[in-house]
């Protein structure tokens, strides 16, 4: 979500003073991102603190564009600016998607866009005290696009020996057999901090464009922390962690119990009609990489 560029464009469109706009402004925009991936969609929360000269620009912009230009920002003017920026952000994402699955935005649909301005903007327009803007976008992963991706994949399978491949398969660091995986791409503000929560039970195999990466684990989720690189793009390749399913079993058999139960009965997965009950990623990966029939 490139909110900084949206605001910068708005400043220019409002024909603010070119003298004030001269010089670098990135130091006056401090932004952070929180991306939470779920099985059927995701949310992207964005926070940006505007300081120094840009804070004056923004107060003047609110007063001039959505107010009465009396050099004072009131609550009504802030609300009007929130609506204006929400619409601009929604249109910006529609024209240039900021999330893609397997290199395509067809399966990613925007459900909701919210934009909030802090009450810090209230008061005299010439104040330079910080203003914190917050935006939140909710996305849904739709399976209508899965069929198209499958058709494209099937067309490419004829020229490959292995088939059932999508993207690049990355081996694990321990040298285990490569796993089926999918990729997701984000377009953000270069240099901005980002925290990405993977869906429960999934591991990241590779992360491109995520600088100063750190990994954490909390509540069955892998958490990635770092920042967007100079290009403002991050691509993750991730796959389902089979050990998570094992850890989720209600009981763990002891050695004696294993000896008493030499053969364990494992229920076969439900047929195709029950796939709708699964999450998007589980369903998506299941369609792209069906289990081999015995």
Residue pairs with C-beta under 8 A, 6 or more apart in sequence:
1 33
1 44
1 46
1 89
1 93
1 98
1 135
1 137
1 187
1 188
1 189
2 92
2 98
2 187
2 188
2 189
2 232
3 31
3 46
3 48
3 89
3 133
3 135
3 189
4 26
4 29
4 31
4 48
4 189
4 192
5 189
6 85
6 88
6 89
6 92
7 29
7 48
7 50
7 58
7 85
7 133
8 25
10 61
10 85
10 88
11 21
11 54
11 57
11 58
11 61
12 21
14 61
14 64
14 65
16 57
16 60
16 61
20 53
20 56
20 57
21 57
25 53
25 54
26 191
27 52
28 50
28 51
28 52
28 53
28 54
28 55
29 48
29 49
29 50
29 54
29 189
30 48
30 49
30 51
31 46
31 47
31 48
31 49
31 189
31 192
31 193
32 46
32 47
32 48
32 192
32 193
32 194
32 195
33 44
33 45
33 46
33 47
33 188
33 189
33 192
33 193
33 194
33 195
33 228
34 44
34 45
34 46
34 194
34 195
34 197
35 42
35 43
35 44
35 45
35 186
35 194
35 195
35 196
35 197
36 42
36 43
36 44
36 45
36 197
37 184
37 196
37 197
37 198
37 199
37 202
38 199
38 279
39 199
39 278
39 279
39 280
39 281
39 282
40 140
40 141
40 279
40 280
41 111
41 138
41 139
41 140
41 141
41 280
42 99
42 138
42 139
42 141
43 136
43 137
43 138
43 139
44 98
44 99
44 136
44 137
44 139
44 186
45 134
45 135
45 136
46 134
46 135
46 136
46 137
47 132
47 133
47 134
47 135
48 132
48 133
48 134
48 135
49 130
49 131
49 132
49 133
50 58
50 130
50 131
50 132
50 133
51 128
51 130
51 131
52 128
53 128
55 127
55 128
55 129
55 130
55 131
56 125
56 126
56 127
56 128
58 121
58 131
59 73
59 121
59 123
59 124
59 125
59 126
59 127
59 131
60 125
60 126
61 81
62 73
62 77
62 78
62 81
62 117
62 121
62 125
63 69
63 70
63 71
63 72
63 73
63 77
63 125
65 81
65 84
66 77
66 80
66 81
66 84
67 73
67 74
67 76
67 77
67 80
68 77
71 124
71 125
71 126
72 123
72 124
72 125
73 121
73 122
73 123
73 124
73 125
74 122
75 119
75 122
78 117
78 119
78 121
78 122
81 117
82 115
82 116
82 117
83 115
85 115
85 117
85 133
85 135
86 113
86 114
86 115
86 135
89 113
89 115
89 135
89 137
90 110
90 113
93 110
93 113
93 137
94 110
96 187
97 105
97 108
97 187
98 186
98 187
98 188
99 105
99 108
99 139
99 184
99 185
99 186
99 187
100 108
100 184
100 185
101 107
101 108
101 141
101 145
101 182
101 183
101 184
101 185
101 284
102 149
102 166
102 167
102 182
102 183
103 167
103 183
103 185
104 145
104 149
106 144
106 145
106 148
106 149
107 141
107 142
107 143
107 144
107 145
107 146
107 149
108 139
108 140
108 141
108 142
109 139
109 140
109 141
109 142
110 137
110 138
110 139
110 140
111 138
111 139
111 140
112 136
112 137
112 138
113 135
113 136
113 137
113 138
114 135
114 136
114 137
115 133
115 134
115 135
116 133
116 134
116 135
117 131
117 133
118 131
118 132
118 133
118 134
120 129
120 130
120 131
120 132
121 131
141 280
141 281
141 284
143 280
143 283
143 284
146 283
146 284
146 287
146 288
149 166
149 288
150 287
150 288
153 165
153 166
153 288
157 163
157 164
164 180
164 288
164 289
164 290
166 182
166 288
167 181
167 182
167 183
167 237
168 237
169 178
169 179
169 180
169 181
170 178
170 181
170 205
170 206
170 237
171 177
171 178
172 178
172 179
172 205
179 205
179 239
179 240
180 239
180 285
180 288
180 289
181 205
181 237
181 238
181 239
181 285
182 237
182 238
182 239
182 281
182 284
182 285
182 288
183 235
183 236
183 237
183 238
184 235
184 236
184 238
185 233
185 234
185 235
185 236
186 194
186 228
186 233
186 234
186 235
187 232
187 233
188 194
188 228
188 232
188 233
188 234
189 228
189 232
190 228
190 229
190 230
190 231
190 232
191 227
191 228
191 230
192 227
192 228
193 225
193 226
193 227
194 210
194 224
194 225
194 226
194 227
194 228
194 234
195 223
195 224
195 225
196 210
196 223
196 224
196 225
196 234
196 236
197 221
197 222
197 223
198 204
198 221
198 222
198 223
198 224
198 236
198 238
199 221
199 279
199 281
200 219
200 220
200 221
200 244
201 220
201 240
201 241
201 244
201 245
201 248
202 222
202 238
202 239
202 240
202 241
202 244
202 281
203 222
203 238
203 239
203 240
203 241
204 215
204 222
204 224
204 236
204 237
204 238
205 237
205 238
205 239
206 236
206 237
207 213
207 224
207 234
207 235
207 236
207 237
208 233
208 234
208 235
208 236
209 228
209 229
209 231
209 233
209 234
209 235
210 224
210 226
210 227
210 228
210 229
210 234
210 236
211 226
211 227
211 228
211 229
212 226
212 227
213 224
213 225
213 226
214 224
214 225
214 226
215 222
215 223
215 224
215 225
216 222
216 223
216 225
217 223
220 244
224 236
228 234
239 285
240 281
240 282
240 285
253 261
269 291
275 283
275 286
275 287
276 283
278 286
